């Protein structure tokens, strides 16, 4: 059974940091492109960051460039999102996504709330 499970969300003050983790199982993790998406209340889901299967190329939404870093561990079947200098507008449910061809797997999401 293909599965993605996110963890690491929570409440953090503006300017703080969080590290999200996503554990994958049930599929050939190392051959998938991995992404982090987020969805804020009343807004559409948006791509935050992506990383290629080999981990040699990354892309970021303009709103998080210089603050967020995506990484992966193809031995542990994990993908991470390090989030620094968090802002209130980063508040959202964050989703892990694994994609290869027509295969498109999603996690259940983890809530990140940035508030003082």
Buried (B, 14 or more C-beta within 10 A) or exposed (E): EBEBEBEBBEEBEEEBEBEBBBBBEEBBBBEBBBBBBBBBEEEEBEEBBBBEBEBEEBEBBEEBEEBBBBBBEBEEBBBBBBBBEBEEEBBBBBBBBBBBEEEEBBBEBBEBBBEE
